[in-house]
Amino acid sequence: MMYIGPEVAVPVSMFGMIAVLVIGTKWIGYKRSSSAGPEALESLERRLARVEVALDDLSGEIAKIGEGQQFLTKVLADPETSRRLGP
């Protein structure tokens, strides 16, 4: 099981909360406006699709950062590697 530390969980949570707030305010604004037609709904769906793609890309990049940190920790913890690198 992979441990996700606070250095990864906090930024991901922050971006998630921002996304929820933006989507929520847009949704409330949409519900309050009586002139919102099918064009507005299509526009909102396109924007949500772009946000979804951006969040997927961001989560992939964060996963790569975590893998890099795990690799470096493993390399630096290895005594043989430490001797080769020097003090």
N, CA, C and O atoms as a printed pandas DataFrame, in Angstrom:
     atom_number atom_name residue_name chain_id  residue_number  x_coord  y_coord  z_coord
0              1         N          MET        A               1    0.845   -1.179    0.000
1              2        CA          MET        A               1    0.000    0.000    0.000
2              3         C          MET        A               1    0.883    1.232    0.000
3              4         O          MET        A               1    1.836    1.317    0.774
4              5         N          MET        A               2    0.572    2.185   -0.862
5              6        CA          MET        A               2    1.388    3.379   -0.984
6              7         C          MET        A               2    0.912    4.438    0.009
7              8         O          MET        A               2   -0.280    4.732    0.100
8              9         N          TYR        A               3    1.858    5.000    0.746
9             10        CA          TYR        A               3    1.559    6.055    1.695
10            11         C          TYR        A               3    1.640    7.403    0.988
11            12         O          TYR        A               3    2.638    7.702    0.332
12            13         N          ILE        A               4    0.619    8.200    1.117
13            14        CA          ILE        A               4    0.625    9.543    0.550
14            15         C          ILE        A               4    0.796   10.511    1.708
15            16         O          ILE        A               4   -0.086   10.649    2.555
16            17         N          GLY        A               5    1.926   11.172    1.734
17            18        CA          GLY        A               5    2.246   12.081    2.817
18            19         C          GLY        A               5    1.520   13.403    2.687
19            20         O          GLY        A               5    0.872   13.669    1.675
20            21         N          PRO        A               6    1.628   14.228    3.711
21            22        CA          PRO        A               6    0.938   15.521    3.692
22            23         C          PRO        A               6    1.475   16.458    2.608
23            24         O          PRO        A               6    0.760   17.351    2.155
24            25         N          GLU        A               7    2.730   16.262    2.189
25            26        CA          GLU        A               7    3.276   17.126    1.146
26            27         C          GLU        A               7    2.593   16.899   -0.196
27            28         O          GLU        A               7    2.676   17.750   -1.082
28            29         N          VAL        A               8    1.921   15.766   -0.357
29            30        CA          VAL        A               8    1.164   15.483   -1.575
30            31         C          VAL        A               8   -0.324   15.682   -1.313
31            32         O          VAL        A               8   -1.027   16.258   -2.144
32            33         N          ALA        A               9   -0.804   15.219   -0.182
33            34        CA          ALA        A               9   -2.235   15.248    0.098
34            35         C          ALA        A               9   -2.771   16.672    0.247
35            36         O          ALA        A               9   -3.880   16.964   -0.198
36            37         N          VAL        A              10   -1.999   17.552    0.864
37            38        CA          VAL        A              10   -2.480   18.918    1.094
38            39         C          VAL        A              10   -2.686   19.670   -0.220
39            40         O          VAL        A              10   -3.762   20.234   -0.419
40            41         N          PRO        A              11   -1.701   19.706   -1.132
41            42        CA          PRO        A              11   -1.956   20.420   -2.394
42            43         C          PRO        A              11   -3.087   19.804   -3.222
43            44         O          PRO        A              11   -3.875   20.528   -3.830
44            45         N          VAL        A              12   -3.169   18.479   -3.247
45            46        CA          VAL        A              12   -4.243   17.836   -4.002
46            47         C          VAL        A              12   -5.592   18.205   -3.395
47            48         O          VAL        A              12   -6.536   18.508   -4.124
48            49         N          SER        A              13   -5.688   18.184   -2.077
49            50        CA          SER        A              13   -6.932   18.563   -1.407
50            51         C          SER        A              13   -7.285   20.017   -1.685
51            52         O          SER        A              13   -8.450   20.356   -1.892
52            53         N          MET        A              14   -6.261   20.877   -1.688
53            54        CA          MET        A              14   -6.494   22.296   -1.944
54            55         C          MET        A              14   -7.063   22.505   -3.348
55            56         O          MET        A              14   -8.045   23.228   -3.516
56            57         N          PHE        A              15   -6.448   21.871   -4.363
57            58        CA          PHE        A              15   -6.961   22.009   -5.719
58            59         C          PHE        A              15   -8.361   21.416   -5.845
59            60         O          PHE        A              15   -9.200   21.947   -6.572
60            61         N          GLY        A              16   -8.611   20.321   -5.139
61            62        CA          GLY        A              16   -9.941   19.724   -5.164
62            63         C          GLY        A              16  -10.994   20.645   -4.569
63            64         O          GLY        A              16  -12.091   20.780   -5.112
64            65         N          MET        A              17  -10.652   21.285   -3.440
65            66        CA          MET        A              17  -11.602   22.206   -2.820
66            67         C          MET        A              17  -11.865   23.405   -3.720
67            68         O          MET        A              17  -13.004   23.861   -3.831
68            69         N          ILE        A              18  -10.817   23.920   -4.364
69            70        CA          ILE        A              18  -11.003   25.048   -5.274
70            71         C          ILE        A              18  -11.915   24.653   -6.423
71            72         O          ILE        A              18  -12.801   25.414   -6.811
72            73         N          ALA        A              19  -11.696   23.458   -6.968
73            74        CA          ALA        A              19  -12.543   22.988   -8.068
74            75         C          ALA        A              19  -14.000   22.863   -7.621
75            76         O          ALA        A              19  -14.912   23.244   -8.355
76            77         N          VAL        A              20  -14.216   22.334   -6.427
77            78        CA          VAL        A              20  -15.581   22.185   -5.919
78            79         C          VAL        A              20  -16.229   23.553   -5.720
79            80         O          VAL        A              20  -17.402   23.738   -6.043
80            81         N          LEU        A              21  -15.470   24.512   -5.190
81            82        CA          LEU        A              21  -16.021   25.858   -4.987
82            83         C          LEU        A              21  -16.366   26.526   -6.312
83            84         O          LEU        A              21  -17.429   27.134   -6.443
84            85         N          VAL        A              22  -15.479   26.416   -7.291
85            86        CA          VAL        A              22  -15.743   27.038   -8.591
86            87         C          VAL        A              22  -16.954   26.397   -9.246
87            88         O          VAL        A              22  -17.838   27.092   -9.745
88            89         N          ILE        A              23  -16.993   25.077   -9.244
89            90        CA          ILE        A              23  -18.124   24.380   -9.862
90            91         C          ILE        A              23  -19.416   24.694   -9.112
91            92         O          ILE        A              23  -20.463   24.900   -9.726
92            93         N          GLY        A              24  -19.337   24.729   -7.787
93            94        CA          GLY        A              24  -20.523   25.026   -6.986
94            95         C          GLY        A              24  -21.063   26.416   -7.234
95            96         O          GLY        A              24  -22.274   26.593   -7.366
96            97         N          THR        A              25  -20.181   27.416   -7.300
97            98        CA          THR        A              25  -20.662   28.779   -7.548
98            99         C          THR        A              25  -21.231   28.907   -8.951
99           100         O          THR        A              25  -22.229   29.599   -9.150
100          101         N          LYS        A              26  -20.616   28.253   -9.921
101          102        CA          LYS        A              26  -21.166   28.296  -11.279
102          103         C          LYS        A              26  -22.533   27.600  -11.333
103          104         O          LYS        A              26  -23.446   28.058  -12.021
104          105         N          TRP        A              27  -22.657   26.499  -10.607
105          106        CA          TRP        A              27  -23.915   25.765  -10.601
106          107         C          TRP        A              27  -25.013   26.593   -9.938
107          108         O          TRP        A              27  -26.140   26.641  -10.431
108          109         N          ILE        A              28  -24.684   27.245   -8.818
109          110        CA          ILE        A              28  -25.675   28.084   -8.135
110          111         C          ILE        A              28  -26.072   29.250   -9.029
111          112         O          ILE        A              28  -27.251   29.590   -9.123
112          113         N          GLY        A              29  -25.094   29.860   -9.685
113          114        CA          GLY        A              29  -25.404   30.951  -10.602
114          115         C          GLY        A              29  -26.279   30.486  -11.749
115          116         O          GLY        A              29  -27.174   31.206  -12.193
116          117         N          TYR        A              30  -26.019   29.291  -12.222
117          118        CA          TYR        A              30  -26.826   28.733  -13.308
118          119         C          TYR        A              30  -28.266   28.501  -12.844
119          120         O          TYR        A              30  -29.216   28.806  -13.565
120          121         N          LYS        A              31  -28.414   27.962  -11.641
121          122        CA          LYS        A              31  -29.746   27.671  -11.127
122          123         C          LYS        A              31  -30.534   28.960  -10.864
123          124         O          LYS        A              31  -31.754   28.983  -11.029
124          125         N          ARG        A              32  -29.842   30.031  -10.456
125          126        CA          ARG        A              32  -30.530   31.286  -10.135
126          127         C          ARG        A              32  -30.944   32.063  -11.380
127          128         O          ARG        A              32  -31.935   32.793  -11.356
128          129         N          SER        A              33  -30.202   31.913  -12.449
129          130        CA          SER        A              33  -30.535   32.691  -13.648
130          131         C          SER        A              33  -31.677   32.010  -14.393
131          132         O          SER        A              33  -31.633   30.814  -14.683
132          133         N          SER        A              34  -32.673   32.785  -14.685
133          134        CA          SER        A              34  -33.834   32.213  -15.368
134          135         C          SER        A              34  -33.629   32.175  -16.880
135          136         O          SER        A              34  -34.367   31.496  -17.594
136          137         N          SER        A              35  -32.627   32.905  -17.364
137          138        CA          SER        A              35  -32.419   32.957  -18.811
138          139         C          SER        A              35  -31.421   31.906  -19.297
139          140         O          SER        A              35  -31.037   31.910  -20.466
140          141         N          ALA        A              36  -31.003   31.015  -18.415
141          142        CA          ALA        A              36  -30.032   29.994  -18.811
142          143         C          ALA        A              36  -30.714   28.978  -19.719
143          144         O          ALA        A              36  -31.692   28.334  -19.338
144          145         N          GLY        A              37  -30.178   28.853  -20.918
145          146        CA          GLY        A              37  -30.760   27.933  -21.884
146          147         C          GLY        A              37  -29.827   26.770  -22.134
147          148         O          GLY        A              37  -28.859   26.561  -21.402
148          149         N          PRO        A              38  -30.125   26.024  -23.165
149          150        CA          PRO        A              38  -29.292   24.858  -23.496
150          151         C          PRO        A              38  -27.852   25.231  -23.840
151          152         O          PRO        A              38  -26.935   24.446  -23.598
152          153         N          GLU        A              39  -27.645   26.438  -24.408
153          154        CA          GLU        A              39  -26.283   26.853  -24.743
154          155         C          GLU        A              39  -25.438   27.003  -23.483
155          156         O          GLU        A              39  -24.269   26.618  -23.460
156          157         N          ALA        A              40  -26.037   27.563  -22.437
157          158        CA          ALA        A              40  -25.309   27.739  -21.181
158          159         C          ALA        A              40  -24.952   26.386  -20.573
159          160         O          ALA        A              40  -23.864   26.214  -20.025
160          161         N          LEU        A              41  -25.855   25.443  -20.671
161          162        CA          LEU        A              41  -25.593   24.106  -20.135
162          163         C          LEU        A              41  -24.471   23.421  -20.910
163          164         O          LEU        A              41  -23.602   22.786  -20.313
164          165         N          GLU        A              42  -24.484   23.546  -22.227
165          166        CA          GLU        A              42  -23.419   22.964  -23.037
166          167         C          GLU        A              42  -22.075   23.605  -22.720
167          168         O          GLU        A              42  -21.051   22.925  -22.641
168          169         N          SER        A              43  -22.092   24.921  -22.538
169          170        CA          SER        A              43  -20.860   25.635  -22.196
170          171         C          SER        A              43  -20.322   25.153  -20.852
171          172         O          SER        A              43  -19.121   24.929  -20.697
172          173         N          LEU        A              44  -21.215   24.998  -19.894
173          174        CA          LEU        A              44  -20.805   24.522  -18.577
174          175         C          LEU        A              44  -20.256   23.099  -18.656
175          176         O          LEU        A              44  -19.268   22.778  -17.995
176          177         N          GLU        A              45  -20.878   22.262  -19.444
177          178        CA          GLU        A              45  -20.395   20.885  -19.599
178          179         C          GLU        A              45  -19.001   20.860  -20.218
179          180         O          GLU        A              45  -18.154   20.070  -19.802
180          181         N          ARG        A              46  -18.757   21.718  -21.209
181          182        CA          ARG        A              46  -17.426   21.787  -21.823
182          183         C          ARG        A              46  -16.386   22.249  -20.811
183          184         O          ARG        A              46  -15.276   21.718  -20.759
184          185         N          ARG        A              47  -16.753   23.236  -20.012
185          186        CA          ARG        A              47  -15.816   23.741  -19.004
186          187         C          ARG        A              47  -15.523   22.674  -17.956
187          188         O          ARG        A              47  -14.378   22.513  -17.533
188          189         N          LEU        A              48  -16.546   21.952  -17.540
189          190        CA          LEU        A              48  -16.338   20.886  -16.565
190          191         C          LEU        A              48  -15.455   19.784  -17.143
191          192         O          LEU        A              48  -14.640   19.200  -16.428
192          193         N          ALA        A              49  -15.613   19.504  -18.415
193          194        CA          ALA        A              49  -14.769   18.496  -19.054
194          195         C          ALA        A              49  -13.313   18.951  -19.055
195          196         O          ALA        A              49  -12.412   18.145  -18.824
196          197         N          ARG        A              50  -13.077   20.237  -19.313
197          198        CA          ARG        A              50  -11.702   20.757  -19.287
198          199         C          ARG        A              50  -11.123   20.708  -17.871
199          200         O          ARG        A              50   -9.949   20.386  -17.688
200          201         N          VAL        A              51  -11.943   21.024  -16.881
201          202        CA          VAL        A              51  -11.473   20.952  -15.491
202          203         C          VAL        A              51  -11.134   19.511  -15.136
203          204         O          VAL        A              51  -10.131   19.256  -14.468
204          205         N          GLU        A              52  -11.953   18.578  -15.572
205          206        CA          GLU        A              52  -11.699   17.168  -15.289
206          207         C          GLU        A              52  -10.379   16.711  -15.902
207          208         O          GLU        A              52   -9.602   16.009  -15.255
208          209         N          VAL        A              53  -10.126   17.108  -17.140
209          210        CA          VAL        A              53   -8.871   16.743  -17.807
210          211         C          VAL        A              53   -7.690   17.368  -17.074
211          212         O          VAL        A              53   -6.664   16.717  -16.872
212          213         N          ALA        A              54   -7.835   18.633  -16.676
213          214        CA          ALA        A              54   -6.743   19.309  -15.970
214          215         C          ALA        A              54   -6.449   18.624  -14.635
215          216         O          ALA        A              54   -5.285   18.456  -14.272
216          217         N          LEU        A              55   -7.484   18.231  -13.907
217          218        CA          LEU        A              55   -7.269   17.551  -12.627
218          219         C          LEU        A              55   -6.647   16.173  -12.827
219          220         O          LEU        A              55   -5.816   15.751  -12.022
220          221         N          ASP        A              56   -7.032   15.474  -13.876
221          222        CA          ASP        A              56   -6.412   14.183  -14.175
222          223         C          ASP        A              56   -4.929   14.358  -14.488
223          224         O          ASP        A              56   -4.093   13.590  -14.013
224          225         N          ASP        A              57   -4.610   15.370  -15.288
225          226        CA          ASP        A              57   -3.207   15.641  -15.611
226          227         C          ASP        A              57   -2.420   15.999  -14.352
227          228         O          ASP        A              57   -1.294   15.544  -14.156
228          229         N          LEU        A              58   -3.030   16.818  -13.508
229          230        CA          LEU        A              58   -2.360   17.231  -12.275
230          231         C          LEU        A              58   -2.104   16.039  -11.362
231          232         O          LEU        A              58   -1.028   15.928  -10.775
232          233         N          SER        A              59   -3.074   15.155  -11.238
233          234        CA          SER        A              59   -2.877   13.987  -10.370
234          235         C          SER        A              59   -1.778   13.080  -10.921
235          236         O          SER        A              59   -1.021   12.485  -10.154
236          237         N          GLY        A              60   -1.690   12.973  -12.237
237          238        CA          GLY        A              60   -0.610   12.181  -12.835
238          239         C          GLY        A              60    0.758   12.772  -12.553
239          240         O          GLY        A              60    1.705   12.043  -12.256
240          241         N          GLU        A              61    0.865   14.088  -12.644
241          242        CA          GLU        A              61    2.143   14.750  -12.370
242          243         C          GLU        A              61    2.518   14.612  -10.897
243          244         O          GLU        A              61    3.687   14.406  -10.569
244          245         N          ILE        A              62    1.544   14.722  -10.025
245          246        CA          ILE        A              62    1.824   14.575   -8.590
246          247         C          ILE        A              62    2.275   13.152   -8.292
247          248         O          ILE        A              62    3.152   12.946   -7.452
248          249         N          ALA        A              63    1.696   12.179   -8.959
249          250        CA          ALA        A              63    2.123   10.785   -8.773
250          251         C          ALA        A              63    3.574   10.606   -9.225
251          252         O          ALA        A              63    4.344    9.892   -8.583
252          253         N          LYS        A              64    3.941   11.257  -10.332
253          254        CA          LYS        A              64    5.331   11.183  -10.804
254          255         C          LYS        A              64    6.291   11.797   -9.798
255          256         O          LYS        A              64    7.384   11.275   -9.582
256          257         N          ILE        A              65    5.892   12.895   -9.188
257          258        CA          ILE        A              65    6.736   13.531   -8.166
258          259         C          ILE        A              65    6.941   12.577   -7.002
259          260         O          ILE        A              65    8.056   12.434   -6.502
260          261         N          GLY        A              66    5.870   11.926   -6.569
261          262        CA          GLY        A              66    5.970   10.968   -5.462
262          263         C          GLY        A              66    6.876    9.800   -5.807
263          264         O          GLY        A              66    7.656    9.348   -4.968
264          265         N          GLU        A              67    6.779    9.307   -7.037
265          266        CA          GLU        A              67    7.649    8.200   -7.458
266          267         C          GLU        A              67    9.105    8.632   -7.471
267          268         O          GLU        A              67    9.987    7.866   -7.083
268          269         N          GLY        A              68    9.358    9.858   -7.916
269          270        CA          GLY        A              68   10.725   10.374   -7.915
270          271         C          GLY        A              68   11.276   10.498   -6.510
271          272         O          GLY        A              68   12.439   10.175   -6.269
272          273         N          GLN        A              69   10.462   10.957   -5.586
273          274        CA          GLN        A              69   10.894   11.072   -4.193
274          275         C          GLN        A              69   11.179    9.697   -3.601
275          276         O          GLN        A              69   12.153    9.525   -2.868
276          277         N          GLN        A              70   10.341    8.725   -3.915
277          278        CA          GLN        A              70   10.577    7.366   -3.413
278          279         C          GLN        A              70   11.875    6.809   -3.967
279          280         O          GLN        A              70   12.635    6.171   -3.237
280          281         N          PHE        A              71   12.143    7.039   -5.249
281          282        CA          PHE        A              71   13.376    6.548   -5.860
282          283         C          PHE        A              71   14.597    7.190   -5.212
283          284         O          PHE        A              71   15.558    6.499   -4.873
284          285         N          LEU        A              72   14.562    8.503   -5.040
285          286        CA          LEU        A              72   15.703    9.185   -4.432
286          287         C          LEU        A              72   15.930    8.734   -2.994
287          288         O          LEU        A              72   17.071    8.558   -2.568
288          289         N          THR        A              73   14.858    8.550   -2.257
289          290        CA          THR        A              73   14.988    8.067   -0.879
290          291         C          THR        A              73   15.621    6.691   -0.860
291          292         O          THR        A              73   16.484    6.413   -0.027
292          293         N          LYS        A              74   15.195    5.824   -1.775
293          294        CA          LYS        A              74   15.745    4.468   -1.863
294          295         C          LYS        A              74   17.228    4.515   -2.227
295          296         O          LYS        A              74   18.032    3.794   -1.636
296          297         N          VAL        A              75   17.593    5.350   -3.185
297          298        CA          VAL        A              75   18.984    5.451   -3.614
298          299         C          VAL        A              75   19.854    6.011   -2.496
299          300         O          VAL        A              75   20.942    5.498   -2.236
300          301         N          LEU        A              76   19.380    7.055   -1.839
301          302        CA          LEU        A              76   20.182    7.679   -0.785
302          303         C          LEU        A              76   20.256    6.821    0.474
303          304         O          LEU        A              76   21.201    6.958    1.252
304          305         N          ALA        A              77   19.288    5.948    0.689
305          306        CA          ALA        A              77   19.305    5.079    1.866
306          307         C          ALA        A              77   20.206    3.871    1.671
307          308         O          ALA        A              77   20.593    3.234    2.651
308          309         N          ASP        A              78   20.547    3.541    0.436
309          310        CA          ASP        A              78   21.399    2.399    0.138
310          311         C          ASP        A              78   22.845    2.727    0.532
311          312         O          ASP        A              78   23.411    3.691    0.017
312          313         N          PRO        A              79   23.458    1.941    1.440
313          314        CA          PRO        A              79   24.817    2.246    1.880
314          315         C          PRO        A              79   25.842    2.164    0.749
315          316         O          PRO        A              79   26.797    2.941    0.729
316          317         N          GLU        A              80   25.662    1.248   -0.179
317          318        CA          GLU        A              80   26.602    1.116   -1.292
318          319         C          GLU        A              80   26.606    2.381   -2.149
319          320         O          GLU        A              80   27.664    2.871   -2.543
320          321         N          THR        A              81   25.437    2.893   -2.425
321          322        CA          THR        A              81   25.335    4.123   -3.215
322          323         C          THR        A              81   25.928    5.296   -2.457
323          324         O          THR        A              81   26.601    6.142   -3.045
324          325         N          SER        A              82   25.684    5.351   -1.165
325          326        CA          SER        A              82   26.216    6.439   -0.347
326          327         C          SER        A              82   27.745    6.435   -0.378
327          328         O          SER        A              82   28.360    7.499   -0.446
328          329         N          ARG        A              83   28.366    5.255   -0.328
329          330        CA          ARG        A              83   29.836    5.202   -0.389
330          331         C          ARG        A              83   30.357    5.668   -1.732
331          332         O          ARG        A              83   31.397    6.323   -1.803
332          333         N          ARG        A              84   29.645    5.338   -2.795
333          334        CA          ARG        A              84   30.100    5.740   -4.134
334          335         C          ARG        A              84   29.947    7.248   -4.335
335          336         O          ARG        A              84   30.770    7.873   -5.004
336          337         N          LEU        A              85   28.900    7.829   -3.761
337          338        CA          LEU        A              85   28.680    9.254   -3.932
338          339         C          LEU        A              85   29.631   10.100   -3.093
339          340         O          LEU        A              85   29.936   11.242   -3.440
340          341         N          GLY        A              86   30.082    9.543   -2.020
341          342        CA          GLY        A              86   31.004   10.258   -1.139
342          343         C          GLY        A              86   30.254   11.073   -0.082
343          344         O          GLY        A              86   29.024   11.071   -0.033
344          345         N          PRO        A              87   31.023   11.767    0.760
345          346        CA          PRO        A              87   30.389   12.526    1.864
346          347         C          PRO        A              87   29.648   13.744    1.392
347          348         O          PRO        A              87   29.072   14.470    2.203
